[in-house]
Amino acid sequence: MASRGKQFRELLKEPGIIISPGVYDGYSTRLVEAAGFRLGAISGAGVSESRLGWADRGVMTFEVNLDNARRLVDCTETLLLRADADTGYGNAMNVHFVVRAFENAGVAALMFEDQVWPKRCGHMRGKSCIPAAEMVQKVKAAVDARRDDDFVIISRTDAAGPLGVQEAIDRLCMYAEAGADCMYADALLSKEDIANVAKHVPRPLIVNMGLGIRSRATTPLMTPKELEAVGVKVVSYPRMLSTAALKGMMNAMEAYKSDVMGKNIAIDRPDLCVGFEELNALMGMKRLDDIEARFAGG
């Protein structure tokens, strides 16, 4: 079987836009795979918020991020995963070891960005970027570090907000020249900006959409077909499932506080909760049963 990086590259060659929901834990990863998607984007923000309980401000360490990625790879069969390595956790030398580690973890692609550390979520105020020349060296180190030439290196720029769209385009072209396989422009502020970037970068472009993000700095919502029409190859929805999960928990907690605690009523709320059998089915119970049956009583 072709490596996951090779499978990702073949997917990029297929016609049409690729839709990549954001994943962050076992629930979301299995759900996206069961829904038939072929590519999932591990959300660094989702991992930081769900595992650590802290906003996406550079609190999450390399080890936590890597361990989470490895666990998500281990619970999938067909879903290709793109990991988010933030800024690469240091300079070009650090990037070398980060790439090796994530490649060994089994992800198909690795993204890192040109922000100053500690980074911020792309839609937060106060972002700043390292010099483009420094990021170029990180890209070169990443390309040199991979053992499988098909392992996909994605370079993200956050320059559009603090430095302007033309600077973002110039940087992405430099990163492509340094060997990056895909481009990622974050927090573009208009449909015209998205089209402009897509037109002028020489590699497949990834953008994210704000379903699940409500911010004055959010990229305007466009449909996949609209994005495809202007040249975008991959659209990611990094916050959709994490924010939906949190909203679901908030709704369940409100019902619990109102009925069980407030009114002392013992009730079930199937409208708010996944059933036991459905949960077990999604979480691979059949495979566990099959493995146990094969080796039981030996």
KEKE-3310 file (N, C-alpha, C; in steps of 0.2 Angstrom, whole numbers, plus 5000, padded with zeros to 4 digits):
npx = (5004:5002:5012:5005:5008:5010:4997:4990:4995:4991:4977:4977:4979:4967:4952:4942:4937:4944:4937:4940:4937:4940:4948:4951:4951:4947:4933:4930:4938:4935:4921:4922:4929:4919:4909:4914:4923:4939:4951:4957:4959:4970:4966:4976:4971:4960:4965:4973:4963:4954:4961:4970:4963:4965:4966:4971:4986:4999:5002:5001:5013:5026:5027:5014:5006:5011:5009:4995:4992:4998:4990:4977:4980:4982:4969:4962:4957:4956:4956:4966:4977:4981:4993:4996:5009:5011:5023:5034:5041:5053:5069:5076:5083:5076:5064:5068:5068:5055:5048:5053:5048:5033:5031:5035:5025:5014:5006:4999:5003:5011:5010:5017:5019:5023:5023:5028:5034:5027:5014:4998:4980:4975:4965:4965:4968:4984:4994:5010:5024:5038:5054:5053:5064:5069:5059:5060:5071:5067:5057:5066:5073:5063:5059:5071:5072:5062:5060:5052:5050:5037:5030:5020:5024:5017:5016:5012:5006:5004:5003:4995:4985:4993:5003:4999:4990:4998:5011:5009:5006:5019:5027:5022:5026:5039:5041:5036:5046:5056:5053:5041:5026:5012:5002:4996:4986:4981:4967:4962:4954:4944:4934:4940:4953:4956:4954:4964:4976:4975:4977:4990:4999:5011:5008:4996:4983:4977:4964:4955:4938:4926:4916:4910:4918:4917:4920:4926:4937:4936:4938:4928:4913:4913:4906:4911:4911:4912:4924:4932:4930:4938:4951:4955:4961:4960:4948:4947:4938:4941:4936:4923:4918:4924:4918:4905:4904:4907:4896:4885:4888:4887:4873:4868:4873:4865:4853:4854:4857:4845:4834:4838:4846:4839:4825:4824:4822:4823:4828:4830:4838:4838:4838:4848:4859:4871:4866:4870:4873:4875:4886:4896:4897:4902:4915:4922:4918:4915:4926:4935:4927:4929:4943:4945:4937:4944:4955:4951:4950:4961)
npy = (4994:5011:5024:5035:5049:5048:5044:5056:5065:5059:5061:5075:5077:5073:5079:5093:5101:5097:5093:5095:5091:5097:5088:5082:5073:5056:5054:5063:5060:5047:5049:5058:5050:5039:5046:5046:5055:5059:5065:5072:5086:5089:5099:5111:5120:5114:5103:5109:5115:5105:5095:5102:5112:5125:5141:5143:5148:5145:5137:5123:5109:5102:5088:5084:5087:5079:5066:5066:5066:5054:5045:5047:5044:5030:5026:5026:5019:5022:5036:5050:5060:5077:5085:5098:5108:5119:5132:5125:5123:5130:5133:5130:5119:5112:5110:5100:5088:5088:5086:5073:5066:5067:5062:5049:5046:5043:5052:5060:5072:5087:5103:5119:5135:5153:5162:5172:5164:5164:5157:5162:5158:5159:5168:5177:5193:5202:5195:5191:5190:5180:5184:5182:5175:5167:5158:5152:5145:5136:5129:5122:5114:5106:5099:5093:5084:5074:5057:5049:5054:5058:5062:5075:5092:5106:5124:5137:5154:5168:5181:5189:5197:5205:5210:5212:5207:5205:5203:5191:5183:5184:5178:5165:5161:5161:5151:5140:5139:5135:5122:5118:5109:5111:5126:5137:5149:5159:5166:5176:5190:5194:5189:5192:5193:5179:5174:5181:5176:5163:5163:5167:5159:5145:5132:5119:5127:5129:5134:5139:5138:5148:5141:5138:5147:5162:5178:5194:5195:5185:5174:5177:5168:5155:5144:5127:5125:5138:5142:5132:5137:5149:5144:5137:5123:5114:5114:5118:5114:5119:5121:5116:5104:5103:5115:5112:5100:5106:5115:5105:5099:5109:5111:5099:5100:5111:5106:5095:5103:5110:5100:5088:5092:5105:5102:5090:5078:5063:5060:5054:5060:5057:5065:5074:5066:5053:5037:5021:5010:5015:5023:5013:5006:5016:5018:5007:4994:4982:4978:4975:4965:4955:4953:4948:4936:4929:4925:4920:4907:4900)
npz = (5000:4996:5004:5017:5015:5001:4997:5000:4991:4979:4981:4981:4967:4961:4953:4958:4974:4990:5005:5022:5037:5054:5066:5083:5094:5099:5097:5087:5077:5073:5070:5058:5049:5048:5042:5029:5024:5017:5021:5036:5047:5060:5073:5080:5089:5094:5100:5110:5118:5121:5127:5136:5141:5139:5129:5112:5113:5112:5123:5123:5122:5112:5114:5119:5109:5099:5104:5105:5091:5087:5093:5087:5074:5076:5078:5067:5050:5037:5035:5031:5039:5043:5052:5064:5068:5074:5076:5074:5085:5088:5081:5064:5066:5077:5070:5061:5069:5073:5062:5059:5070:5069:5056:5059:5067:5059:5052:5037:5033:5037:5045:5047:5054:5051:5062:5077:5091:5108:5098:5091:5090:5073:5071:5081:5089:5089:5083:5076:5065:5061:5052:5035:5029:5039:5041:5028:5030:5039:5032:5022:5031:5035:5023:5020:5031:5031:5029:5020:5004:4999:5010:5016:5016:5023:5022:5032:5032:5042:5039:5032:5040:5049:5041:5028:5012:5001:5006:5012:5000:4994:5003:5004:4991:4992:5001:4994:4984:4992:4995:5000:4999:5000:5002:5014:5019:5031:5040:5030:5025:5016:5002:4990:4993:4996:4983:4976:4982:4979:4966:4964:4970:4969:4972:4978:4987:5004:5013:5028:5034:5043:5051:5066:5072:5079:5076:5074:5066:5057:5042:5028:5025:5013:5001:4997:4983:4978:4983:4976:4963:4963:4964:4976:4984:4995:5008:5025:5040:5054:5067:5068:5074:5087:5093:5091:5099:5112:5113:5114:5126:5134:5133:5138:5151:5156:5155:5165:5176:5178:5178:5185:5196:5200:5199:5205:5197:5190:5174:5157:5143:5128:5117:5119:5120:5114:5110:5120:5112:5099:5102:5106:5094:5085:5091:5088:5093:5086:5080:5091:5097:5087:5087:5100:5099:5090:5097:5109:5122:5118)
capx = (5000:5006:5012:5000:5009:5008:4989:4988:4997:4986:4971:4978:4979:4960:4948:4938:4940:4944:4934:4944:4934:4945:4948:4955:4951:4945:4927:4929:4942:4931:4915:4924:4930:4913:4905:4916:4929:4946:4956:4955:4964:4970:4966:4980:4967:4955:4969:4975:4957:4950:4966:4973:4958:4968:4966:4977:4990:5006:5002:5002:5019:5027:5026:5007:5003:5014:5006:4988:4992:4999:4984:4972:4982:4981:4961:4959:4959:4956:4956:4972:4977:4986:4995:4998:5015:5012:5029:5039:5044:5060:5072:5076:5086:5070:5060:5071:5066:5048:5046:5054:5043:5027:5031:5035:5018:5010:5001:5001:5006:5013:5009:5019:5018:5028:5021:5032:5032:5021:5009:4991:4975:4975:4959:4966:4972:4990:4999:5016:5027:5046:5056:5052:5070:5070:5054:5062:5076:5063:5054:5071:5075:5058:5060:5077:5071:5058:5062:5048:5049:5030:5027:5018:5025:5013:5019:5006:5008:4999:5006:4990:4983:4998:5008:4995:4990:5004:5016:5007:5008:5026:5030:5020:5030:5046:5041:5036:5053:5061:5051:5034:5021:5006:5002:4990:4985:4976:4964:4961:4949:4939:4934:4945:4960:4956:4955:4971:4981:4975:4979:4997:5004:5012:5006:4989:4981:4972:4961:4950:4932:4924:4910:4912:4922:4913:4925:4926:4943:4935:4937:4921:4911:4911:4904:4916:4911:4914:4931:4935:4930:4943:4957:4957:4961:4957:4945:4947:4933:4945:4932:4916:4916:4925:4913:4898:4904:4906:4889:4882:4890:4883:4866:4867:4874:4860:4847:4855:4856:4838:4829:4840:4847:4834:4818:4825:4818:4828:4826:4834:4838:4840:4838:4855:4865:4871:4864:4875:4875:4878:4893:4901:4898:4907:4921:4926:4917:4915:4933:4937:4924:4932:4950:4944:4934:4949:4960:4948:4950:4966)
capy = (5000:5017:5028:5040:5055:5047:5044:5063:5068:5057:5065:5082:5077:5072:5085:5095:5103:5093:5095:5092:5093:5097:5083:5084:5068:5050:5054:5067:5057:5041:5052:5060:5044:5036:5050:5045:5060:5056:5069:5076:5091:5089:5106:5112:5124:5109:5099:5113:5117:5099:5091:5106:5117:5132:5143:5142:5153:5142:5133:5116:5108:5097:5081:5083:5088:5073:5060:5066:5064:5047:5041:5048:5039:5023:5024:5026:5014:5025:5043:5053:5065:5082:5087:5105:5108:5126:5136:5120:5123:5132:5135:5125:5112:5109:5108:5094:5083:5088:5083:5066:5063:5067:5057:5042:5045:5041:5057:5061:5079:5092:5110:5124:5142:5158:5166:5172:5160:5159:5158:5163:5156:5163:5173:5181:5199:5202:5190:5194:5185:5180:5186:5177:5171:5162:5153:5148:5140:5130:5124:5118:5109:5101:5095:5088:5079:5069:5051:5048:5060:5059:5065:5082:5098:5112:5130:5142:5161:5172:5188:5193:5202:5210:5213:5213:5201:5204:5200:5184:5180:5184:5173:5158:5159:5159:5144:5135:5139:5132:5115:5116:5105:5115:5132:5138:5156:5159:5173:5180:5194:5195:5184:5195:5191:5172:5173:5184:5172:5156:5165:5169:5154:5140:5126:5119:5131:5127:5139:5137:5142:5149:5137:5136:5152:5169:5183:5200:5194:5178:5174:5177:5161:5154:5137:5124:5127:5145:5141:5129:5142:5154:5140:5134:5115:5111:5119:5115:5117:5116:5122:5114:5098:5105:5120:5108:5096:5110:5117:5099:5098:5115:5110:5093:5102:5115:5101:5092:5107:5112:5095:5083:5096:5110:5099:5083:5074:5058:5059:5053:5065:5055:5071:5077:5061:5048:5030:5017:5005:5019:5025:5008:5005:5021:5017:5001:4988:4976:4975:4973:4958:4951:4951:4944:4930:4925:4922:4918:4900:4897)
capz = (5000:4996:5011:5018:5011:4994:4996:5001:4985:4974:4982:4978:4960:4959:4952:4963:4980:4995:5011:5027:5044:5059:5072:5089:5098:5096:5095:5081:5071:5071:5066:5052:5045:5047:5037:5023:5022:5016:5024:5042:5049:5067:5075:5086:5094:5097:5105:5116:5122:5124:5132:5142:5144:5138:5123:5107:5114:5113:5129:5121:5120:5106:5116:5120:5102:5095:5107:5102:5084:5086:5095:5082:5068:5078:5079:5060:5045:5030:5036:5031:5044:5043:5059:5065:5072:5076:5073:5073:5092:5089:5075:5059:5069:5080:5064:5058:5073:5074:5056:5059:5075:5066:5051:5062:5070:5054:5049:5030:5031:5043:5044:5052:5052:5052:5068:5082:5097:5108:5093:5093:5085:5067:5071:5087:5088:5092:5079:5073:5061:5060:5046:5030:5027:5044:5039:5023:5032:5043:5027:5020:5036:5035:5017:5021:5037:5030:5026:5014:4999:4998:5016:5013:5020:5022:5025:5033:5033:5046:5037:5029:5045:5052:5036:5021:5008:4996:5009:5012:4994:4993:5008:5001:4985:4995:5005:4989:4981:4997:4994:5003:4995:5000:5005:5019:5020:5037:5042:5025:5027:5011:4996:4985:4996:4995:4976:4974:4985:4976:4959:4963:4973:4964:4975:4981:4992:5009:5018:5033:5035:5050:5054:5073:5074:5078:5077:5069:5062:5053:5035:5026:5023:5006:5000:4994:4976:4977:4984:4970:4957:4963:4964:4982:4983:5001:5013:5031:5045:5060:5074:5068:5078:5094:5096:5092:5105:5118:5114:5116:5133:5138:5133:5142:5158:5158:5157:5171:5182:5178:5180:5190:5202:5201:5201:5208:5192:5186:5167:5152:5137:5121:5112:5120:5121:5109:5114:5122:5107:5094:5104:5105:5087:5082:5094:5086:5097:5082:5079:5097:5098:5082:5089:5106:5097:5086:5101:5115:5123:5115)
cpx = (5004:5006:5006:5001:5008:5001:4987:4989:4993:4979:4971:4977:4971:4957:4944:4941:4940:4942:4937:4941:4940:4943:4952:4956:4948:4938:4926:4932:4937:4924:4917:4925:4924:4909:4908:4921:4935:4952:4953:4961:4964:4971:4970:4976:4963:4959:4970:4968:4954:4955:4969:4968:4961:4967:4972:4981:4997:5007:5004:5010:5020:5025:5018:5004:5005:5010:4999:4988:4993:4993:4978:4974:4980:4973:4958:4961:4960:4957:4964:4972:4983:4987:4997:5003:5016:5018:5035:5043:5051:5062:5072:5079:5080:5065:5062:5068:5059:5045:5047:5049:5036:5026:5031:5028:5013:5005:5004:5004:5007:5013:5013:5019:5023:5026:5027:5029:5032:5016:5002:4986:4975:4970:4959:4970:4979:4996:5005:5020:5035:5048:5055:5058:5071:5065:5056:5067:5072:5060:5060:5073:5069:5058:5066:5076:5067:5061:5059:5047:5042:5027:5026:5020:5021:5015:5013:5009:5002:5000:5000:4987:4988:5002:5005:4995:4995:5010:5015:5008:5015:5029:5028:5024:5037:5046:5040:5042:5057:5059:5045:5030:5015:5006:4996:4991:4979:4974:4964:4955:4943:4939:4939:4952:4961:4958:4962:4976:4981:4977:4986:5002:5005:5011:4999:4988:4976:4970:4956:4944:4930:4918:4912:4916:4918:4918:4925:4932:4942:4935:4930:4919:4910:4910:4910:4917:4913:4922:4935:4935:4936:4950:4959:4956:4959:4954:4945:4941:4936:4941:4925:4914:4918:4920:4906:4898:4903:4899:4884:4882:4886:4876:4864:4868:4868:4854:4848:4854:4848:4833:4832:4842:4842:4828:4818:4821:4824:4825:4831:4833:4841:4841:4845:4861:4865:4870:4871:4878:4878:4885:4898:4902:4903:4914:4924:4924:4917:4922:4936:4934:4927:4939:4949:4941:4940:4954:4958:4949:4955:4971)
cpy = (5006:5021:5033:5047:5054:5047:5051:5066:5066:5060:5072:5082:5076:5079:5087:5097:5098:5096:5091:5095:5093:5092:5085:5078:5061:5050:5058:5064:5051:5044:5054:5055:5040:5039:5050:5050:5056:5059:5073:5080:5091:5096:5107:5116:5119:5105:5102:5114:5111:5095:5095:5111:5124:5134:5142:5148:5151:5138:5126:5114:5103:5090:5080:5083:5081:5067:5060:5064:5057:5043:5042:5044:5032:5021:5024:5021:5018:5033:5046:5059:5070:5085:5095:5106:5115:5130:5131:5120:5125:5134:5130:5119:5109:5106:5101:5088:5083:5085:5075:5063:5062:5062:5050:5041:5042:5046:5057:5067:5083:5099:5114:5131:5147:5163:5166:5168:5164:5161:5160:5160:5161:5169:5177:5187:5198:5198:5194:5188:5185:5182:5180:5172:5166:5157:5149:5143:5134:5126:5120:5113:5104:5096:5090:5083:5073:5063:5048:5054:5062:5062:5073:5087:5104:5118:5135:5149:5164:5179:5192:5199:5207:5214:5214:5207:5200:5201:5192:5180:5179:5178:5166:5156:5157:5152:5139:5134:5135:5124:5113:5113:5108:5121:5133:5145:5157:5166:5178:5184:5196:5190:5186:5193:5183:5171:5175:5179:5165:5157:5165:5164:5148:5133:5125:5123:5128:5133:5136:5142:5143:5146:5135:5142:5159:5174:5188:5199:5187:5179:5174:5170:5161:5146:5134:5125:5134:5145:5138:5133:5147:5150:5137:5126:5112:5116:5115:5118:5115:5117:5119:5109:5100:5110:5116:5104:5100:5112:5111:5098:5103:5114:5104:5096:5106:5111:5098:5097:5109:5106:5090:5087:5101:5107:5092:5078:5069:5057:5057:5058:5062:5060:5074:5072:5056:5041:5026:5013:5009:5021:5019:5006:5010:5020:5010:4994:4982:4973:4972:4966:4953:4948:4947:4937:4926:4922:4920:4910:4896:4893)
cpz = (5000:5003:5011:5015:5003:4992:4996:4994:4979:4975:4980:4970:4957:4958:4958:4970:4985:5002:5017:5034:5049:5064:5077:5094:5095:5093:5088:5075:5069:5067:5059:5047:5044:5042:5030:5020:5022:5019:5030:5044:5057:5069:5081:5091:5098:5102:5111:5121:5125:5129:5138:5145:5144:5130:5119:5107:5115:5119:5128:5119:5115:5108:5117:5113:5098:5098:5105:5095:5083:5088:5090:5076:5070:5078:5072:5055:5038:5030:5036:5035:5043:5050:5059:5070:5074:5073:5072:5080:5092:5082:5070:5062:5073:5075:5062:5062:5074:5068:5056:5064:5072:5060:5054:5065:5066:5051:5041:5028:5038:5041:5049:5050:5054:5057:5073:5088:5103:5102:5096:5088:5079:5067:5077:5085:5091:5088:5076:5070:5061:5053:5041:5028:5033:5043:5033:5025:5036:5037:5024:5024:5036:5029:5018:5026:5035:5026:5020:5010:4998:5004:5014:5018:5018:5026:5026:5034:5037:5044:5035:5034:5047:5046:5029:5017:5003:4999:5010:5006:4993:4997:5006:4995:4987:4998:5000:4986:4986:4998:4997:4998:4994:5003:5009:5021:5026:5038:5036:5026:5022:5005:4991:4987:4994:4987:4973:4976:4981:4969:4958:4967:4969:4966:4977:4987:4997:5012:5023:5033:5042:5053:5061:5076:5073:5080:5072:5064:5057:5046:5033:5023:5016:5005:4996:4986:4974:4978:4978:4964:4957:4964:4970:4981:4989:5005:5019:5036:5052:5067:5074:5073:5085:5097:5096:5098:5112:5119:5116:5123:5137:5138:5138:5150:5160:5159:5163:5177:5183:5181:5185:5197:5204:5203:5204:5204:5189:5179:5163:5146:5131:5116:5113:5120:5116:5113:5115:5116:5101:5096:5103:5098:5083:5085:5093:5090:5093:5081:5085:5098:5093:5085:5095:5104:5094:5091:5108:5116:5120:5120)
residu = (MET:ALA:SER:ARG:GLY:LYS:GLN:PHE:ARG:GLU:LEU:LEU:LYS:GLU:PRO:GLY:ILE:ILE:ILE:SER:PRO:GLY:VAL:TYR:ASP:GLY:TYR:SER:THR:ARG:LEU:VAL:GLU:ALA:ALA:GLY:PHE:ARG:LEU:GLY:ALA:ILE:SER:GLY:ALA:GLY:VAL:SER:GLU:SER:ARG:LEU:GLY:TRP:ALA:ASP:ARG:GLY:VAL:MET:THR:PHE:GLU:VAL:ASN:LEU:ASP:ASN:ALA:ARG:ARG:LEU:VAL:ASP:CYS:THR:GLU:THR:LEU:LEU:LEU:ARG:ALA:ASP:ALA:ASP:THR:GLY:TYR:GLY:ASN:ALA:MET:ASN:VAL:HIS:PHE:VAL:VAL:ARG:ALA:PHE:GLU:ASN:ALA:GLY:VAL:ALA:ALA:LEU:MET:PHE:GLU:ASP:GLN:VAL:TRP:PRO:LYS:ARG:CYS:GLY:HIS:MET:ARG:GLY:LYS:SER:CYS:ILE:PRO:ALA:ALA:GLU:MET:VAL:GLN:LYS:VAL:LYS:ALA:ALA:VAL:ASP:ALA:ARG:ARG:ASP:ASP:ASP:PHE:VAL:ILE:ILE:SER:ARG:THR:ASP:ALA:ALA:GLY:PRO:LEU:GLY:VAL:GLN:GLU:ALA:ILE:ASP:ARG:LEU:CYS:MET:TYR:ALA:GLU:ALA:GLY:ALA:ASP:CYS:MET:TYR:ALA:ASP:ALA:LEU:LEU:SER:LYS:GLU:ASP:ILE:ALA:ASN:VAL:ALA:LYS:HIS:VAL:PRO:ARG:PRO:LEU:ILE:VAL:ASN:MET:GLY:LEU:GLY:ILE:ARG:SER:ARG:ALA:THR:THR:PRO:LEU:MET:THR:PRO:LYS:GLU:LEU:GLU:ALA:VAL:GLY:VAL:LYS:VAL:VAL:SER:TYR:PRO:ARG:MET:LEU:SER:THR:ALA:ALA:LEU:LYS:GLY:MET:MET:ASN:ALA:MET:GLU:ALA:TYR:LYS:SER:ASP:VAL:MET:GLY:LYS:ASN:ILE:ALA:ILE:ASP:ARG:PRO:ASP:LEU:CYS:VAL:GLY:PHE:GLU:GLU:LEU:ASN:ALA:LEU:MET:GLY:MET:LYS:ARG:LEU:ASP:ASP:ILE:GLU:ALA:ARG:PHE:ALA:GLY:GLY)
# end
